[in-house]
Amino acid sequence: MCDISPFRALRPDPTFAEKVAAPPYDVLNSDEAREQAAGNPYSFLHVTKPEIDLPTNVHAYSKIVYEKAGENIRALRDQGILLREDAPCYYIYRLTMDGRTQTGLVCVSSVDDYEQGIIKKHEFTRPEKEQDRINHIAISGAQTGNVFLAYPQVADMDALVDTWMAAHAPAYDFTAADGIGHAVWVVNEQEVVNTITSIFSEQVPFTYIADGHHRAASAAKVRAALPEEERAAASHFLTTLFPADQLRIMDYNRLVCDLNGYSVESFISALASDFKVSNHSEAVKPAYLHQFGMYLAGHWYLLESKEGTFTTDPIGVLDVSILSDNVLDKLLGIKDQRTDKRIDFVGGIRGLTELERRVDSGEMAVAFSLHPVTIQQLFDIADSGNVMPPKSTWFEPKLRDGLLTHLIRE
């Protein structure tokens, strides 16, 4: 059963919460972060993307960048912008997007649970991104990135959350510039805290990583690298747990920078052995599983899988697997999507115009749009002990960084 705990969050003074709150570090590049944080010294991007405060020729993975993250956290604390909770608490975090809400529990989850498979994975990680998070946590002394976990719905937990929100005012409640609403309640009554801990230890046998594989893996490796006397503080890592019935998965699309020696015409011809290929005058957002959009040389195409291009096992039936096996590997020579520099991934929240932009610019040669993975597919794969191809799921809306941070040392 799941081992979760309350924690003493480092969080903003309510006056500054909206200014501090920032998009997750991994949805913005350095230039986008620099632009978004301009004129806002309180933005948590100064912590999660601290290269924005250094000369542009400094590599984002340089040690000085991680040291700057720690320096910026200390500065926000010294100014009274960020405050440490007096006692361990749980936190309820409600997200609202397009009139739809999802409500999760912010806590710290056990590294032991992660290592023992009670927290289930469905993706491998990319080594350079994992090392980035290891360095950020170890040098800054803070877990600033939240690991997004899903669990099968529990009626007792749903009722407790609803009751608490109805009886208490939120500590934060604002709508960000992107239109997404963020509200956070502090759960600080010891009896309720104990009840939450008991619900998860008695009724939730497993949780599933929805988003944040790199953050979870990095937290475990940071603990392992610490001297024995320092490991206790790093024995848990920052998580938010959402009931699965509230979650929405969006498409996670692919771009490749070349055609592996094919011409446009020969590539389309090669695709025809495994897909029915048809021209489309508009951007293709697949309506069903086993359909794909392809943007190539200024034109959109609909690809529909033929019989024999997939199997019925939990991995083989995934559209990301079909694309990987029959296009990325077979035709484009991409054997390992985690490490191959020729491929990139774009979350569906950016829209299909982002795929067009990057191909039209000449940066990429071809883009593929996919139908989203379902939450049941994610659970089935994690339960089977298998993993999806990397970057298979994109969840929206996303938690904001900076509202709740877990310190592993003062």
MOPE-V317627 format. One line per field, one symbol per residue. ss: DSSP state (A for helix, B for strand, O for the rest). phi: phi as a letter, one per 30 degrees, with the letter a starting at -180 (. if undefined). A space follows every 50 residues. Layout:
ss = ???
phi = ???
//
This chain:
ss = OOOBBOBOOBBBOAAAAAAAOBOOAAAOOAAAAAAAAOOOOOOOAAAAOA AAAOOOOOOOOOAAAAAAAAAAAAAAAAOOOBBBOOOOBBBBBBBBBOOB BBBBBBBBBBAAAAAAOOBBOOBOOOAAAAAAAAAAAAAAOBBOOOBBBB BOOOAAAAAAAAAAAAAOOOOBBBBOOOOOBBBBBBBOOAAAAAAAAAAA AAAOOOBBBBBOAAAAAAAAAAAAAOOAAAOAAAOBBBBBBBBAAAOOBB OBBBBBOOOOOOOAAAAAAAAOOOBBBBBBOOOOOOOOOOBBBBBBOOBB BBBBBOOOOOOOOOOOOOAAAAAAAAAAAOOOOOOOOOOOOOBBBBBAAA OAAAAAAAAAOOOOOBBBBBOOOOAAAAAAAAAAOOOBOOOOOBBOOOOO BOOOBBBOOO
phi = .dccbdacdcbdeedcedddebeeeccbdddddddddeibdcedddcdbd ddcbedddddcdedddddeddddddddddidcbcddbdbcbcbccbbhic cbbbccaccddeeddcidcccbbdcceddddededdddddibcccdcccc bdebdddeddddddddcbdddbaacdddicdbbbcccbceddedddeded dcbbdbbbdcbjedddddddddedddeedcdedcdbbdbbccdddccbcc dbcbbbdachjddedddddddddcbdcbdbdbeccedbdicbcbcbhibc bccbddejdaccdedddddddddddcbdddccicdbddcdddcbbbdddd idddddeddddjdbcabbcbdddcddddddddddicbdedhcbbcbdcdd djdbbcccad
//
